[in-house]
């Protein structure tokens, strides 16, 4: 089985994509959590 070796530019690009993906997923988790809290508490007006 052959493995692919990445150069430094490709490693940096992959890391940047991974960080962006992690931040996006984390943001969605926070957004869903806030929406759930608002729904459970009966809305902003109370």
Secondary structure as UniProt FT lines:
FT   HELIX           8..41
//
